[in-house]
Amino acid sequence: MSKILVVEDDRNLSELIKMRLEENGFEVVTAYDGLEAISQVRKHKPDLIVLDLMLPRLDGYQVCTIIKNYETFSKIPIIILTARSSIEAKEIAFKTGADAFMVKPFDGQKLVATIKNLLVPKSS
């Protein structure tokens, strides 16, 4: 069973995402701010991270940069899930190492499909 870290400061939305992912067979760990996200990555070593950009303490860009620059965790796929829909927000997300970018409100089925796609081992 794949472990997903959901980093979202809106607790209701976090719970909604968690329920959707658990319904699809994922184990879910949550964090509500950027520092907690880093701590949860170290503690749980998730297979994938769903990351909001607008977070307390460290924003999503900072969290993504830290994770992608830490060799032990650099291969963990990160999906940015944000209310920011500008081209600039998307460009910065990919520059910091994000693997996918989705805008809120989002389609739950599309999120699950994106997660499954990113978790498929890539043949070299």
All heavy atoms as an XYZ file, in Angstrom:
977
protein
N       0.844     -1.181      0.000
C       0.000      0.000      0.000
C       0.889      1.245      0.000
O       1.779      1.373      0.817
C      -0.894     -0.015      1.252
C      -1.762      1.203      1.372
S      -2.761      1.347      2.884
C      -3.578     -0.216      2.988
N       0.616      2.131     -0.944
C       1.402      3.361     -1.036
C       0.984      4.353      0.034
O      -0.192      4.493      0.351
C       1.218      4.000     -2.416
O       1.716      3.147     -3.415
N       1.988      5.056      0.572
C       1.753      6.043      1.621
C       1.830      7.441      1.001
O       2.820      7.787      0.358
C       2.796      5.897      2.721
C       2.543      6.784      3.921
C       3.610      6.616      4.978
C       3.650      5.205      5.488
N       4.671      5.013      6.534
N       0.784      8.232      1.223
C       0.695      9.584      0.687
C       0.707     10.578      1.843
O      -0.027     10.412      2.817
C      -0.616      9.794     -0.114
C      -0.856      8.671     -1.129
C      -0.629     11.177     -0.765
C       0.125      8.569     -2.227
N       1.536     11.616      1.720
C       1.519     12.722      2.670
C       0.702     13.852      2.055
O       1.027     14.320      0.957
C       2.938     13.208      2.976
C       3.045     14.492      3.804
C       2.391     14.348      5.176
C       4.504     14.927      3.942
N      -0.354     14.262      2.742
C      -1.181     15.387      2.308
C      -0.820     16.580      3.186
O      -0.985     16.523      4.409
C      -2.688     15.063      2.416
C      -3.537     16.296      2.103
C      -3.053     13.900      1.502
N      -0.340     17.649      2.555
C       0.050     18.860      3.281
C      -0.921     19.966      2.884
O      -0.863     20.496      1.773
C       1.501     19.275      2.947
C       1.912     20.454      3.832
C       2.456     18.103      3.101
N      -1.823     20.280      3.795
C      -2.910     21.231      3.528
C      -3.321     21.861      4.842
O      -3.661     21.148      5.778
C      -4.080     20.484      2.881
C      -5.362     21.251      2.753
C      -5.254     22.487      1.891
O      -4.921     22.373      0.692
O      -5.491     23.602      2.438
N      -3.274     23.213      4.915
C      -3.612     23.877      6.173
C      -5.111     23.980      6.425
O      -5.536     24.166      7.561
C      -2.950     25.257      6.270
C      -3.389     26.211      5.178
O      -3.639     25.755      4.042
O      -3.473     27.420      5.445
N      -5.937     23.809      5.402
C      -7.386     23.779      5.580
C      -7.754     22.362      6.027
O      -7.733     21.421      5.237
C      -8.080     24.136      4.265
C      -9.599     24.090      4.351
O     -10.142     23.262      5.125
O     -10.250     24.860      3.619
N      -8.049     22.224      7.313
C      -8.262     20.884      7.882
C      -9.449     20.153      7.252
O      -9.405     18.933      7.092
C      -8.393     20.961      9.403
C      -7.054     21.315     10.044
C      -7.131     21.435     11.559
N      -5.860     21.916     12.083
C      -4.925     21.121     12.609
N      -5.118     19.825     12.678
N      -3.799     21.635     13.065
N     -10.500     20.882      6.888
C     -11.649     20.238      6.234
C     -11.250     19.675      4.872
O     -11.592     18.541      4.536
C     -12.818     21.214      6.080
C     -13.459     21.564      7.400
O     -13.439     20.778      8.351
N     -14.012     22.762      7.485
N     -10.528     20.463      4.105
C     -10.075     19.998      2.790
C      -9.083     18.852      2.942
O      -9.135     17.868      2.193
C      -9.455     21.147      1.992
C      -8.979     20.793      0.585
C     -10.097     20.179     -0.250
C      -8.416     22.040     -0.093
N      -8.203     18.952      3.907
C      -7.242     17.888      4.173
C      -7.964     16.570      4.460
O      -7.601     15.508      3.930
C      -6.345     18.274      5.356
O      -5.457     17.231      5.661
N      -8.999     16.647      5.288
C      -9.774     15.451      5.636
C     -10.503     14.894      4.415
O     -10.575     13.679      4.219
C     -10.758     15.785      6.766
C     -11.346     14.582      7.442
C     -10.336     13.625      8.059
O      -9.279     14.067      8.555
O     -10.600     12.406      8.030
N     -11.026     15.780      3.577
C     -11.710     15.360      2.361
C     -10.745     14.620      1.417
O     -11.075     13.549      0.891
C     -12.297     16.590      1.652
C     -13.140     16.324      0.433
C     -14.486     15.734      0.828
C     -13.341     17.619     -0.348
N      -9.567     15.175      1.234
C      -8.558     14.535      0.384
C      -8.154     13.198      0.991
O      -8.049     12.190      0.276
C      -7.324     15.449      0.204
C      -7.706     16.725     -0.555
C      -6.193     14.707     -0.518
C      -6.634     17.807     -0.531
N      -7.938     13.180      2.291
C      -7.548     11.943      2.978
C      -8.592     10.851      2.753
O      -8.252      9.711      2.424
C      -7.357     12.212      4.473
C      -6.962     10.980      5.260
C      -6.771     11.292      6.740
C      -6.386     10.013      7.475
N      -6.275     10.184      8.896
N      -9.861     11.181      2.927
C     -10.927     10.196      2.745
C     -10.949      9.678      1.305
O     -11.073      8.468      1.079
C     -12.290     10.797      3.118
C     -12.472     10.948      4.602
S     -14.082     11.599      5.190
C     -14.970     12.065      3.746
N     -10.805     10.578      0.336
C     -10.813     10.181     -1.078
C      -9.664      9.219     -1.364
O      -9.831      8.217     -2.040
C     -10.724     11.428     -1.962
C     -10.503     11.152     -3.436
C     -11.652     10.368     -4.080
N     -12.778     11.227     -4.292
C     -13.388     11.371     -5.464
N     -12.981     10.709     -6.511
N     -14.428     12.167     -5.571
N      -8.493      9.514     -0.837
C      -7.324      8.672     -1.092
C      -7.445      7.324     -0.381
O      -7.098      6.283     -0.956
C      -6.041      9.391     -0.700
C      -5.733     10.672     -1.493
C      -4.429     11.284     -1.031
C      -5.717     10.414     -2.988
N      -7.946      7.340      0.853
C      -8.129      6.075      1.576
C      -9.148      5.177      0.877
O      -8.980      3.956      0.827
C      -8.531      6.344      3.030
C      -7.372      6.883      3.857
C      -7.736      7.270      5.279
O      -8.946      7.446      5.577
O      -6.809      7.419      6.091
N     -10.188      5.787      0.303
C     -11.180      5.023     -0.471
C     -10.532      4.318     -1.661
O     -11.051      3.322     -2.158
C     -12.282      5.948     -0.999
C     -13.253      6.440      0.034
C     -14.164      7.535     -0.494
O     -14.060      7.922     -1.689
O     -14.987      8.035      0.297
N      -9.422      4.861     -2.131
C      -8.719      4.300     -3.282
C      -7.518      3.455     -2.880
O      -6.638      3.176     -3.694
C      -8.304      5.428     -4.234
C      -9.477      5.914     -5.058
O      -9.779      5.348     -6.098
N     -10.170      6.943     -4.574
N      -7.470      3.069     -1.590
C      -6.470      2.117     -1.143
C      -5.131      2.688     -0.720
O      -4.175      1.937     -0.548
N      -5.054      3.990     -0.520
C      -3.801      4.598     -0.076
C      -3.797      4.769      1.438
O      -4.837      5.006      2.051
C      -3.588      5.966     -0.734
C      -3.460      5.916     -2.222
C      -4.478      6.367     -3.047
C      -2.313      5.405     -2.820
C      -4.369      6.320     -4.424
C      -2.185      5.356     -4.196
C      -3.227      5.808     -5.001
N      -2.609      4.675      2.020
C      -2.418      5.045      3.420
C      -2.100      6.537      3.406
O      -1.285      6.987      2.602
C      -1.249      4.253      4.005
C      -0.959      4.566      5.449
C       0.237      3.801      5.992
O       0.669      2.816      5.354
O       0.757      4.216      7.034
N      -2.722      7.313      4.289
C      -2.562      8.768      4.248
C      -2.064      9.309      5.578
O      -2.576      8.966      6.640
C      -3.887      9.467      3.864
C      -3.702     10.990      3.807
C      -4.399      8.946      2.526
N      -1.058     10.161      5.497
C      -0.518     10.909      6.626
C      -0.762     12.382      6.291
O      -0.690     12.767      5.125
C       0.998     10.642      6.782
C       1.586     11.454      7.914
C       1.267      9.163      6.973
N      -1.049     13.202      7.305
C      -1.328     14.611      7.031
C      -0.361     15.535      7.771
O       0.224     15.159      8.795
C      -2.769     14.984      7.443
O      -2.964     14.647      8.809
C      -3.792     14.264      6.583
N      -0.230     16.736      7.221
C       0.514     17.822      7.860
C      -0.241     19.108      7.544
O      -0.840     19.230      6.470
C       1.948     17.887      7.339
N      -0.199     20.065      8.469
C      -0.984     21.289      8.318
C      -0.147     22.548      8.130
O      -0.688     23.631      8.017
C      -1.932     21.442      9.509
C      -2.838     20.243      9.658
C      -2.640     19.329     10.686
C      -3.861     19.998      8.747
C      -3.457     18.207     10.809
C      -4.676     18.880      8.860
C      -4.469     17.990      9.893
O      -5.265     16.882     10.007
N       1.181     22.416      8.129
C       2.055     23.553      7.832
C       3.363     23.011      7.255
O       3.611     21.807      7.260
C       2.294     24.439      9.064
C       3.088     23.766     10.163
O       4.222     23.316      9.906
O       2.587     23.702     11.304
N       4.184     23.920      6.751
C       5.405     23.523      6.068
C       6.421     22.799      6.932
O       7.025     21.809      6.499
N       6.626     23.257      8.159
C       7.593     22.589      9.035
C       7.125     21.194      9.417
O       7.908     20.248      9.451
C       7.851     23.425     10.301
C       8.707     24.668     10.111
C       8.840     25.423     11.440
C      10.072     24.323      9.563
N       5.832     21.067      9.691
C       5.283     19.755     10.001
C       5.428     18.817      8.795
O       5.676     17.622      8.949
C       3.811     19.879     10.408
C       3.194     18.573     10.857
C       1.707     18.673     11.197
O       1.079     19.731     10.977
O       1.175     17.661     11.669
N       5.294     19.362      7.597
C       5.457     18.551      6.385
C       6.850     17.934      6.319
O       7.003     16.734      6.072
C       5.207     19.409      5.142
N       7.882     18.748      6.577
C       9.261     18.251      6.555
C       9.433     17.157      7.614
O      10.034     16.108      7.359
C      10.267     19.402      6.797
C      10.139     20.483      5.717
C      11.690     18.867      6.880
C      10.404     20.040      4.308
N       8.892     17.386      8.790
C       8.967     16.410      9.874
C       8.283     15.100      9.482
O       8.815     14.006      9.719
C       8.319     16.997     11.126
O       8.233     16.034     12.136
N       7.122     15.187      8.860
C       6.375     13.993      8.453
C       7.099     13.232      7.334
O       7.058     12.002      7.296
C       4.949     14.350      8.011
C       4.070     14.885      9.130
C       3.662     13.827     10.133
O       4.481     13.065     10.651
N       2.376     13.767     10.424
N       7.764     13.947      6.451
C       8.545     13.283      5.395
C       9.658     12.465      6.033
O       9.867     11.298      5.680
C       9.120     14.307      4.392
C      10.162     13.665      3.477
C       8.001     14.913      3.550
N      10.365     13.053      6.980
C      11.454     12.333      7.667
C      10.926     11.123      8.434
O      11.530     10.057      8.436
C      12.184     13.267      8.618
C      13.027     14.287      7.914
C      13.807     15.123      8.919
N      14.634     16.090      8.235
C      14.716     17.365      8.577
N      14.033     17.826      9.597
N      15.500     18.172      7.907
N       9.800     11.287      9.101
C       9.245     10.245      9.954
C       8.624      9.093      9.153
O       8.820      7.925      9.476
C       8.189     10.862     10.886
C       7.563      9.889     11.853
C       6.591     10.616     12.777
C       5.908      9.657     13.737
N       4.918     10.345     14.581
N       7.865      9.420      8.103
C       7.068      8.414      7.405
C       7.598      7.993      6.036
O       7.131      7.002      5.489
C       5.622      8.910      7.244
C       4.911      9.073      8.536
N       4.425      8.008      9.263
C       4.610     10.184      9.260
C       3.847      8.453     10.362
N       3.947      9.770     10.385
N       8.536      8.776      5.468
C       9.076      8.482      4.133
C       7.960      8.112      3.151
O       7.883      6.974      2.668
C      10.122      7.370      4.217
C      11.311      7.761      5.069
C      12.293      6.609      5.229
C      13.455      6.979      6.120
N      13.119      7.283      7.488
N       7.079      9.072      2.846
C       5.934      8.774      1.974
C       6.373      8.433      0.542
O       7.467      8.787      0.114
C       5.125     10.074      1.999
C       6.139     11.132      2.283
C       7.140     10.490      3.209
N       5.470      7.761     -0.171
C       5.729      7.416     -1.570
C       5.405      8.579     -2.492
O       5.903      8.642     -3.625
C       4.886      6.201     -1.970
C       5.253      4.980     -1.134
O       6.412      4.547     -1.205
O       4.381      4.484     -0.394
N       4.571      9.514     -2.007
C       4.167     10.678     -2.804
C       3.650     11.744     -1.847
O       3.138     11.422     -0.766
C       3.076     10.271     -3.799
C       2.580     11.343     -4.769
C       2.374     10.739     -6.159
C       1.299     11.984     -4.276
N       3.757     13.013     -2.268
C       3.295     14.135     -1.447
C       2.314     14.982     -2.252
O       2.593     15.328     -3.409
C       4.481     15.011     -0.992
C       5.470     14.174     -0.177
C       3.992     16.228     -0.197
C       6.817     14.830      0.038
N       1.168     15.300     -1.642
C       0.218     16.269     -2.194
C       0.417     17.524     -1.362
O       0.204     17.511     -0.148
C      -1.235     15.759     -2.109
C      -2.201     16.829     -2.610
C      -1.400     14.457     -2.893
N       0.844     18.616     -1.999
C       1.342     19.786     -1.280
C       0.649     21.078     -1.692
O       0.674     21.447     -2.871
C       2.855     19.896     -1.557
C       3.638     21.046     -0.975
C       3.633     21.004      0.551
C       5.077     21.000     -1.495
N       0.058     21.755     -0.729
C      -0.512     23.087     -0.953
C       0.640     24.086     -1.011
O       1.722     23.837     -0.475
C      -1.459     23.426      0.205
C      -2.234     24.713     -0.007
O      -2.296     25.220     -1.137
O      -2.800     25.223      0.987
N       0.433     25.223     -1.654
C       1.479     26.253     -1.701
C       1.375     27.238     -0.545
O       2.380     27.637      0.024
C       1.412     27.030     -3.026
C       1.886     26.291     -4.260
C       1.746     27.185     -5.490
C       3.321     25.816     -4.103
N       0.157     27.650     -0.218
C      -0.027     28.680      0.804
C      -0.180     28.017      2.165
O      -1.273     27.594      2.541
C      -1.226     29.550      0.445
C      -0.985     30.342     -0.828
S      -2.373     31.366     -1.326
C      -3.360     30.192     -2.234
N       0.955     27.898      2.857
C       1.004     27.218      4.150
C       1.651     28.109      5.199
O       2.505     28.932      4.864
C       1.862     25.945      4.041
C       1.380     24.845      3.118
C       2.491     23.839      2.876
C       0.161     24.158      3.724
N       1.296     27.923      6.464
C       2.008     28.622      7.538
C       3.427     28.072      7.700
O       3.701     26.933      7.332
C       1.183     28.314      8.788
C      -0.065     27.638      8.342
C       0.168     27.143      6.947
N       4.296     28.885      8.253
C       5.666     28.544      8.671
C       6.638     28.363      7.506
O       7.674     28.989      7.510
C       5.667     27.364      9.640
C       4.932     27.737     10.925
C       4.630     26.610     11.829
N       5.834     26.033     12.409
C       5.809     24.987     13.217
N       4.673     24.412     13.537
N       6.915     24.509     13.708
N       6.376     27.487      6.578
C       7.147     27.373      5.331
C       6.122     27.207      4.226
O       5.202     26.395      4.356
C       8.041     26.123      5.327
C       9.284     26.063      6.186
C       9.928     24.675      6.051
C      10.284     27.135      5.789
N       6.262     27.956      3.118
C       5.277     27.769      2.056
C       5.610     26.525      1.228
O       6.661     25.902      1.392
C       5.144     29.030      1.195
C       6.337     29.339      0.312
O       7.093     28.407     -0.064
O       6.516     30.517     -0.038
N       4.698     26.160      0.366
C       4.861     24.947     -0.427
C       6.091     24.951     -1.311
O       6.724     23.915     -1.523
N       6.450     26.119     -1.856
C       7.662     26.205     -2.680
C       8.896     25.842     -1.846
O       9.773     25.116     -2.303
C       7.857     27.615     -3.243
C       6.802     28.073     -4.221
C       6.176     29.299     -4.051
C       6.455     27.305     -5.338
C       5.224     29.759     -4.957
C       5.507     27.759     -6.240
C       4.893     28.986     -6.050
O       3.958     29.445     -6.946
N       8.952     26.381     -0.624
C      10.091     26.089      0.257
C      10.131     24.613      0.621
O      11.196     23.993      0.601
C      10.006     26.947      1.526
C      10.209     28.422      1.271
C       9.835     29.263      2.483
O       8.739     29.137      3.029
N      10.751     30.120      2.901
N       8.974     24.035      0.944
C       8.908     22.616      1.294
C       9.375     21.768      0.115
O      10.198     20.857      0.272
C       7.473     22.215      1.724
C       7.358     20.706      1.901
C       7.079     22.950      3.002
N       8.877     22.070     -1.068
C       9.252     21.322     -2.264
C      10.758     21.406     -2.507
O      11.413     20.385     -2.747
C       8.479     21.862     -3.467
S       8.591     20.850     -4.946
N      11.313     22.594     -2.398
C      12.753     22.793     -2.606
C      13.571     21.979     -1.602
O      14.533     21.306     -1.973
C      13.108     24.290     -2.485
O      12.384     25.007     -3.491
C      14.591     24.527     -2.668
N      13.191     22.038     -0.335
C      13.922     21.302      0.708
C      13.884     19.802      0.427
O      14.915     19.128      0.464
C      13.338     21.619      2.106
C      13.670     23.055      2.505
C      13.862     20.631      3.157
C      12.880     23.588      3.692
N      12.712     19.276      0.133
C      12.580     17.831     -0.113
C      13.375     17.410     -1.342
O      14.109     16.421     -1.312
C      11.094     17.444     -0.248
C      10.407     17.602      1.109
C      10.944     16.013     -0.783
C       8.894     17.546      1.055
N      13.262     18.168     -2.419
C      13.933     17.791     -3.665
C      15.454     17.966     -3.585
O      16.181     17.348     -4.361
C      13.367     18.588     -4.850
C      11.932     18.200     -5.189
C      11.830     16.749     -5.629
C      10.436     16.400     -6.104
N      10.346     15.065     -6.715
N      15.930     18.774     -2.647
C      17.371     18.960     -2.482
C      17.978     18.052     -1.420
O      19.174     18.094     -1.180
C      17.699     20.424     -2.166
C      17.563     21.290     -3.397
O      18.085     20.958     -4.454
N      16.846     22.380     -3.273
N      17.161     17.232     -0.789
C      17.625     16.299      0.226
C      17.676     14.928     -0.441
O      16.638     14.330     -0.732
C      16.663     16.321      1.417
C      17.127     15.616      2.665
C      18.416     15.117      2.796
C      16.269     15.453      3.727
C      18.827     14.469      3.949
C      16.668     14.805      4.894
C      17.954     14.312      4.994
O      18.356     13.665      6.138
N      18.870     14.436     -0.700
C      19.056     13.253     -1.528
C      18.171     12.069     -1.127
O      17.613     11.378     -1.980
C      20.531     12.830     -1.526
C      20.836     11.790     -2.568
C      22.317     11.460     -2.653
O      23.157     12.294     -2.264
O      22.609     10.349     -3.110
N      18.024     11.849      0.149
C      17.223     10.724      0.638
C      15.775     10.783      0.153
O      15.148      9.756     -0.058
C      17.228     10.703      2.190
O      18.581     10.735      2.641
C      16.542      9.484      2.741
N      15.241     11.989     -0.025
C      13.829     12.162     -0.375
C      13.603     12.760     -1.757
O      12.456     12.963     -2.162
C      13.144     13.039      0.679
C      13.333     12.531      2.079
C      14.000     13.293      3.026
C      12.864     11.281      2.447
C      14.189     12.815      4.318
C      13.049     10.790      3.733
C      13.703     11.559      4.674
N      14.658     13.028     -2.495
C      14.545     13.769     -3.759
C      13.713     13.077     -4.830
O      13.191     13.722     -5.727
C      15.941     14.081     -4.311
O      16.606     12.873     -4.655
N      13.561     11.772     -4.743
C      12.797     11.026     -5.762
C      11.306     10.927     -5.431
O      10.532     10.386     -6.227
C      13.373      9.616     -5.924
C      14.837      9.584     -6.327
C      14.995      9.810     -7.800
C      16.413      9.541     -8.253
N      17.116     10.713     -8.674
N      10.887     11.429     -4.276
C       9.463     11.379     -3.915
C       8.692     12.330     -4.838
O       8.987     13.525     -4.876
C       9.230     11.789     -2.443
C       9.946     10.832     -1.486
C       7.728     11.854     -2.131
C       9.915     11.281     -0.027
N       7.717     11.811     -5.583
C       6.923     12.707     -6.441
C       6.100     13.680     -5.598
O       5.581     13.310     -4.542
C       5.998     11.751     -7.209
C       6.549     10.383     -7.009
C       7.318     10.412     -5.723
N       6.006     14.915     -6.086
C       5.238     15.955     -5.395
C       4.199     16.527     -6.351
O       4.537     16.969     -7.444
C       6.148     17.078     -4.866
C       7.116     16.516     -3.812
C       5.311     18.223     -4.284
C       8.126     17.523     -3.288
N       2.950     16.505     -5.906
C       1.862     17.146     -6.640
C       1.517     18.429     -5.902
O       1.141     18.401     -4.728
C       0.605     16.254     -6.698
C       0.903     14.937     -7.414
C      -0.553     17.009     -7.385
C      -0.236     13.927     -7.342
N       1.653     19.548     -6.584
C       1.228     20.821     -6.010
C      -0.273     20.943     -6.237
O      -0.746     20.807     -7.369
C       1.960     22.018     -6.674
C       3.473     21.932     -6.472
C       1.389     23.347     -6.172
C       3.965     22.092     -5.052
N      -1.018     21.176     -5.170
C      -2.472     21.346     -5.225
C      -2.772     22.698     -4.590
O      -2.641     22.856     -3.378
C      -3.160     20.212     -4.468
C      -4.682     20.192     -4.496
C      -5.198     20.049     -5.922
C      -5.208     19.061     -3.627
N      -3.139     23.672     -5.416
C      -3.202     25.049     -4.932
C      -4.345     25.848     -5.546
O      -4.851     25.488     -6.613
C      -1.864     25.759     -5.246
O      -1.901     27.099     -4.734
C      -1.581     25.808     -6.740
N      -4.704     26.936     -4.883
C      -5.679     27.875     -5.432
C      -5.001     28.853     -6.407
O      -5.678     29.550     -7.155
C      -6.349     28.651     -4.302
N      -3.681     28.887     -6.396
C      -2.947     29.775     -7.308
C      -2.969     29.178     -8.711
O      -2.458     28.097     -8.933
C      -1.499     29.939     -6.855
C      -1.361     30.683     -5.557
C       0.096     30.895     -5.215
N       0.226     31.528     -3.924
C       1.372     31.658     -3.280
N       2.493     31.195     -3.807
N       1.414     32.254     -2.107
N      -3.544     29.923     -9.646
C      -3.704     29.377    -10.992
C      -2.852     30.086    -12.041
O      -2.957     29.789    -13.221
C      -5.174     29.432    -11.402
O      -5.632     30.776    -11.379
N      -1.995     31.009    -11.619
C      -1.210     31.762    -12.588
C      -0.124     30.898    -13.227
O       0.338     29.908    -12.652
C      -0.552     32.977    -11.916
O       0.484     32.556    -11.052
N       0.263     31.293    -14.419
C       1.357     30.609    -15.120
C       2.625     30.721    -14.292
O       3.397     29.765    -14.188
C       1.542     31.202    -16.530
C       0.328     30.855    -17.394
C       2.828     30.701    -17.176
C       0.255     31.570    -18.709
N       2.839     31.876    -13.667
C       4.026     32.084    -12.840
C       4.074     31.094    -11.670
O       5.118     30.502    -11.381
C       4.066     33.521    -12.300
C       5.284     33.784    -11.444
C       5.268     35.160    -10.774
O       4.182     35.686    -10.484
O       6.370     35.690    -10.549
N       2.935     30.882    -11.005
C       2.885     29.933     -9.881
C       3.264     28.538    -10.357
O       4.017     27.821     -9.700
C       1.489     29.919     -9.248
N       2.754     28.158    -11.513
C       3.046     26.837    -12.072
C       4.520     26.718    -12.446
O       5.165     25.706    -12.155
C       2.163     26.610    -13.304
C       2.193     25.214    -13.837
C       1.145     25.052    -14.935
C       1.028     23.605    -15.356
N      -0.055     23.400    -16.323
N       5.073     27.759    -13.077
C       6.491     27.742    -13.461
C       7.392     27.609    -12.234
O       8.341     26.816    -12.235
C       6.854     29.014    -14.230
C       6.310     29.036    -15.635
C       6.566     30.366    -16.352
O       7.021     31.346    -15.711
O       6.290     30.413    -17.564
N       7.092     28.369    -11.185
C       7.897     28.299     -9.960
C       7.790     26.899     -9.341
O       8.784     26.338     -8.892
C       7.486     29.394     -8.953
C       7.796     30.787     -9.522
C       8.200     29.200     -7.611
C       7.189     31.930     -8.732
N       6.587     26.345     -9.339
C       6.387     24.999     -8.773
C       7.279     23.992     -9.478
O       7.957     23.185     -8.827
C       4.921     24.601     -8.879
N       7.307     24.025    -10.799
C       8.134     23.062    -11.530
C       9.621     23.348    -11.349
O      10.427     22.424    -11.272
C       7.735     22.994    -13.007
C       6.456     22.243    -13.227
C       5.343     22.872    -13.761
C       6.338     20.902    -12.875
C       4.153     22.179    -13.955
C       5.152     20.193    -13.063
C       4.060     20.843    -13.600
N       9.988     24.626    -11.226
C      11.401     24.969    -10.981
C      11.875     24.462     -9.621
O      13.046     24.141     -9.441
C      11.617     26.486    -11.074
C      11.688     26.999    -12.488
C      11.899     28.503    -12.518
C      11.843     29.014    -13.944
N      11.842     30.481    -14.017
N      10.962     24.412     -8.647
C      11.347     23.932     -7.312
C      11.324     22.411     -7.223
O      11.686     21.850     -6.198
C      10.450     24.528     -6.207
O       9.102     24.130     -6.431
C      10.561     26.041     -6.147
N      10.869     21.746     -8.297
C      10.941     20.292     -8.337
C       9.624     19.547     -8.352
O       9.600     18.313     -8.300
N       8.498     20.261     -8.420
C       7.195     19.583     -8.442
C       7.078     18.678     -9.672
O       7.628     18.980    -10.730
C       6.068     20.607     -8.443
N       6.360     17.589     -9.493
C       6.153     16.632    -10.581
C       4.816     16.836    -11.280
O       4.632     16.383    -12.410
C       6.228     15.207    -10.024
C       7.602     14.920     -9.440
O       8.493     14.557    -10.211
O       7.792     15.096     -8.221
N       3.871     17.478    -10.602
C       2.559     17.767    -11.186
C       1.986     19.001    -10.496
O       2.394     19.349     -9.387
C       1.624     16.572    -11.027
N       1.030     19.649    -11.162
C       0.436     20.886    -10.655
C      -1.058     20.824    -10.914
O      -1.488     20.628    -12.048
C       1.060     22.084    -11.387
C       0.676     23.427    -10.848
C       1.460     24.053     -9.888
C      -0.455     24.089    -11.315
C       1.126     25.312     -9.400
C      -0.801     25.343    -10.832
C      -0.004     25.955     -9.871
N      -1.862     20.963     -9.856
C      -3.319     20.968     -9.984
C      -3.883     22.179     -9.255
O      -3.392     22.559     -8.203
C      -3.910     19.684     -9.391
C      -3.497     18.422    -10.140
S      -4.227     16.931     -9.439
C      -5.919     17.148     -9.979
N      -4.942     22.754     -9.839
C      -5.560     23.947     -9.273
C      -6.858     23.574     -8.559
O      -7.628     22.752     -9.044
C      -5.830     24.980    -10.391
C      -6.522     26.210     -9.839
C      -4.525     25.381    -11.082
N      -7.052     24.186     -7.385
C      -8.305     24.040     -6.640
C      -9.336     24.988     -7.250
O      -8.963     26.087     -7.645
C      -8.113     24.428     -5.168
C      -7.142     23.580     -4.402
C      -6.976     24.189     -3.017
C      -5.800     23.615     -2.277
N      -5.549     24.339     -1.032
N     -10.604     24.660     -7.263
C     -11.156     23.363     -6.884
C     -10.685     22.296     -7.877
O     -10.485     22.586     -9.056
C     -12.664     23.570     -6.939
C     -12.871     24.715     -7.860
C     -11.640     25.568     -7.752
N     -10.523     21.080     -7.391
C      -9.944     20.028     -8.210
C     -10.910     18.861     -8.350
O     -11.843     18.718     -7.576
C      -8.628     19.543     -7.593
C      -8.812     18.922     -6.236
C      -8.920     17.545     -6.103
C      -8.911     19.711     -5.096
C      -9.119     16.970     -4.854
C      -9.114     19.142     -3.846
C      -9.212     17.775     -3.725
N     -10.655     18.043     -9.336
C     -11.435     16.837     -9.584
C     -10.760     15.693     -8.827
O      -9.603     15.375     -9.088
C     -11.449     16.575    -11.091
C     -12.177     15.311    -11.486
O     -12.187     14.331    -10.710
O     -12.732     15.296    -12.592
N     -11.477     15.098     -7.878
C     -10.917     14.021     -7.061
C     -10.436     12.838     -7.885
O      -9.396     12.245     -7.587
N     -11.177     12.492     -8.928
C     -10.767     11.371     -9.783
C      -9.465     11.698    -10.513
O      -8.607     10.837    -10.671
C     -11.856     11.034    -10.797
C     -13.054     10.346    -10.176
C     -14.090      9.992    -11.218
O     -14.487     10.830    -12.025
N     -14.551      8.759    -11.184
N      -9.331     12.942    -10.936
C      -8.104     13.346    -11.631
C      -6.918     13.310    -10.661
O      -5.814     12.899    -11.037
C      -8.259     14.744    -12.230
C      -7.061     15.169    -13.044
C      -7.250     16.521    -13.700
C      -5.996     16.893    -14.455
N      -6.048     18.266    -14.958
N      -7.136     13.723     -9.412
C      -6.066     13.664     -8.414
C      -5.616     12.218     -8.213
O      -4.422     11.925     -8.228
C      -6.521     14.279     -7.085
C      -5.511     14.181     -5.932
C      -4.218     14.920     -6.263
C      -6.116     14.722     -4.640
N      -6.557     11.318     -8.040
C      -6.221      9.904     -7.838
C      -5.490      9.355     -9.063
O      -4.482      8.648     -8.934
C      -7.489      9.073     -7.518
C      -7.196      7.579     -7.558
C      -8.044      9.469     -6.149
N      -5.962      9.686    -10.261
C      -5.309      9.217    -11.487
C      -3.884      9.749    -11.592
O      -2.960      9.019    -11.985
C      -6.126      9.637    -12.714
N      -3.680     11.018    -11.219
C      -2.346     11.621    -11.261
C      -1.425     10.926    -10.269
O      -0.270     10.628    -10.580
C      -2.431     13.140    -10.968
O      -3.291     13.747    -11.936
C      -1.056     13.797    -11.031
N      -1.930     10.642     -9.081
C      -1.141      9.935     -8.064
C      -0.735      8.562     -8.588
O       0.439      8.180     -8.529
C      -1.932      9.805     -6.743
C      -2.039     11.181     -6.061
C      -1.272      8.788     -5.807
C      -3.007     11.218     -4.894
N      -1.699      7.817     -9.101
C      -1.404      6.472     -9.607
C      -0.375      6.527    -10.732
O       0.532      5.693    -10.788
C      -2.686      5.783    -10.073
C      -3.575      5.372     -8.911
C      -4.857      4.707     -9.381
C      -5.698      4.255     -8.192
N      -6.979      3.660     -8.610
N      -0.504      7.507    -11.610
C       0.451      7.659    -12.717
C       1.858      7.947    -12.199
O       2.841      7.381    -12.694
C      -0.014      8.773    -13.663
C       0.898      8.927    -14.853
O       1.195      7.966    -15.552
N       1.353     10.144    -15.079
N       1.977      8.802    -11.208
C       3.293      9.149    -10.672
C       3.910      8.007     -9.863
O       5.128      7.964     -9.702
C       3.211     10.416     -9.809
C       3.007     11.721    -10.588
C       2.705     12.869     -9.641
C       4.233     12.033    -11.440
N       3.075      7.116     -9.359
C       3.602      5.994     -8.569
C       4.013      4.792     -9.414
O       4.643      3.870     -8.908
C       2.576      5.564     -7.510
C       2.358      6.554     -6.375
C       1.244      6.086     -5.468
C       3.642      6.787     -5.582
N       3.666      4.807    -10.706
C       4.074      3.713    -11.595
C       5.585      3.796    -11.787
O       6.112      4.852    -12.156
C       3.361      3.820    -12.959
C       3.915      2.806    -13.949
C       1.871      3.647    -12.793
N       6.290      2.693    -11.532
C       7.744      2.717    -11.736
C       8.087      3.039    -13.188
O       7.496      2.478    -14.102
C       8.208      1.294    -11.371
C       7.059      0.687    -10.624
C       5.815      1.405    -11.074
N       8.984      3.963    -13.375
C       9.417      4.351    -14.719
C      10.506      3.399    -15.193
O      11.477      3.156    -14.485
C       9.952      5.801    -14.735
C       9.005      6.817    -14.126
C       7.777      7.043    -14.988
C       6.901      8.149    -14.466
N       5.649      7.752    -13.935
N      10.329      2.847    -16.380
C      11.378      1.963    -16.924
C      12.460      2.831    -17.550
O      12.187      3.852    -18.140
C      10.787      1.007    -17.947
O      10.130      1.718    -18.952
N      13.698      2.398    -17.385
C      14.792      3.228    -17.893
C      15.315      2.748    -19.205
O      15.028      1.753    -19.732
C      15.935      3.286    -16.893
O      16.068      2.118    -16.160
